[in-house]
Amino acid sequence: MSEIVVIGGGVTGLASAWWLAEAGFQVRLVEREAQVGSMASYRNGGQLSYRYVSPLADAGVPLKALQWLFQQDGPLRFRPEADPRQWRWLLQFLRHCNADTNRRTTATLLQLGELSRNAMAELSPVLPPSAFGWRDAGKLIVYRSRAQFERAAALAAADAEVLSAAATVAREPALAALHRVLAGGIFNPGEAVADCHAFCVALELRLRAHPNFLGVTHADVHALMVEAGRVCGLDTSIGRIGGDHYVLAAGIDSRNLAGRAGIYLPLYPLKGYSLTAPIRARDHAPEISVTDFERKVLYARIGGRLRVAAMVDLVGASLAIERRRVQSLMRLAKEAMPDAADYGNVETWAGLRPATPGGGPIIGATRYGNLWLNVGHGALGFTFACGSAKLLAGALRGDTPPFALDGLRLTCS
Ligand SMILES: Cc1cc2nc3c(=O)[nH]c(=O)nc-3n(C[C@H](O)[C@H](O)[C@H](O)COP(=O)(O)OP(=O)(O)OC[C@H]3O[C@@H](n4cnc5c(N)ncnc54)[C@H](O)[C@@H]3O)c2cc1C
């Protein structure tokens, strides 16, 4: 039985390890940090947003982005870097900003979303949803602009509920403070919310009991060792680690590891922030998870806490928390949901979304016969983790994929 080494113990690497073990491979996971799920998968928005998958790159986005840059609490920040990877990524992003490409990518991501939803459901007998705060809460997208709302209403899924402003607030009373500024909302049933970090920890625990799982090795992978067109080992902080196949699932750090082996991965760290605040008995926290469309802010009740996540900052790979950005997010949260949680007791967090220019992940083979990728899940890594892992396991087994993966392959390496 082939032995596979998965690099990265975030939600993507853990899900990959699970489905590879289920597919009959012997699997070892290598993770740099002391605990799994402690990088981008730590305090994300918690949305399992299987149908709200349209990538950021779309017609009109470059112009909108310029406007956002001048807004005080705008969702976007840009700081030019000397790193040519930033400029290369931006150029590729601009090339993806057209309606046709967006439509094609969205169609593929909807299939990945459906696969992911089903894969998550398949997990539930072995990993009870209660272990990671999973709730089938539905998702309410609220619009301030009438034109945006009408456009979205025209495209809403058959089972979505298109709601007036008053009906939106009646559906989710935590939005009462916005009743004067909302044009309306669209409620999508079947979308879920959960704690991504708790999912990672629970999945690691479950993996340890899997007969095909060889364990987690805590080591920093410095380089992929390449010989005669194949990876022959990993050079790590604790020495060489070897296997038959290698899966790169190291989030944004995948681009450095691949780069050192001569493979260009079109990934850029889109930095985002989250706030986590305890919900007290007297608070009016949302039951449904909410996306404020124009402000690009997500709100979710995760266990006894309110999670608010937002911001897309193109400022390099630093995890430093910029006070100005956190203050902006706090202002937006208090304006939208002033009584939802104890904002005096907030924990702040910043994470790096490992994003491709087109918005779809990269799953599958590389030019090295035994090196595989599961990277670039951007803003939807929790949502797509289980489906991507199933696709990857299928690719290693040589199965015919359940749908065309053209948009999810590495094209320029
Ligand atoms: C603010 C914010 C909100 C978000 N909200 C949502 C949401 O609501 N829904 C959703 O679906 N997604 C959301 N996301 C996106 C999601 O969090 C990411 O796409 C996802 O966590 C990426 O997972 P990953 O496993 O690929 O990367 P990571 O979680 O970063 O995992 C990579 C792992 O690899 C390890 N690693 C890296 N380099 C090495 C090395 N050299 N050696 C050994 N190990 C290494 C790291 O330590 C890490 O544990 C959000 C992200 C942010 C920042």
The ligand as a Gaussian input file, in Angstrom:
#p B3LYP/6-31G(d) Opt

LIG

0 1
 C      -10.748000      36.390000       7.877000
 C      -11.017000      35.079000       7.182000
 C      -12.320000      34.589000       7.129000
 C      -12.590000      33.390000       6.464000
 N      -13.867000      32.904000       6.475000
 C      -14.144000      31.716000       5.862000
 C      -15.447000      31.179000       5.909000
 O      -16.344000      31.750000       6.507000
 N      -15.682000      30.011000       5.261000
 C      -14.693000      29.346000       4.578000
 O      -14.979000      28.319000       3.976000
 N      -13.432000      29.821000       4.559000
 C      -13.130000      30.990000       5.177000
 N      -11.861000      31.498000       5.153000
 C      -10.831000      30.800000       4.358000
 C      -10.248000      29.610000       5.096000
 O       -9.968000      29.950000       6.423000
 C       -8.985000      29.133000       4.372000
 O       -9.238000      28.982000       2.987000
 C       -8.519000      27.799000       4.924000
 O       -8.365000      27.865000       6.308000
 C       -7.214000      27.359000       4.272000
 O       -6.875000      26.136000       4.848000
 P       -5.497000      25.447000       4.515000
 O       -5.471000      24.173000       5.269000
 O       -5.319000      25.408000       3.043000
 O       -4.408000      26.469000       5.090000
 P       -3.970000      26.669000       6.613000
 O       -5.111000      26.584000       7.536000
 O       -3.134000      27.902000       6.652000
 O       -3.084000      25.396000       6.878000
 C       -1.804000      25.235000       6.339000
 C       -1.011000      24.452000       7.357000
 O        0.252000      24.131000       6.816000
 C        1.223000      24.304000       7.826000
 N        2.497000      24.588000       7.174000
 C        2.804000      25.645000       6.401000
 N        4.088000      25.573000       5.987000
 C        4.583000      24.448000       6.512000
 C        5.868000      23.852000       6.455000
 N        6.870000      24.425000       5.765000
 N        6.062000      22.704000       7.118000
 C        5.055000      22.111000       7.830000
 N        3.815000      22.652000       7.909000
 C        3.588000      23.795000       7.271000
 C        0.721000      25.499000       8.618000
 O        1.293000      25.540000       9.916000
 C       -0.771000      25.262000       8.627000
 O       -1.202000      24.529000       9.738000
 C      -11.543000      32.680000       5.826000
 C      -10.229000      33.149000       5.926000
 C       -9.958000      34.340000       6.588000
 C       -8.541000      34.820000       6.695000

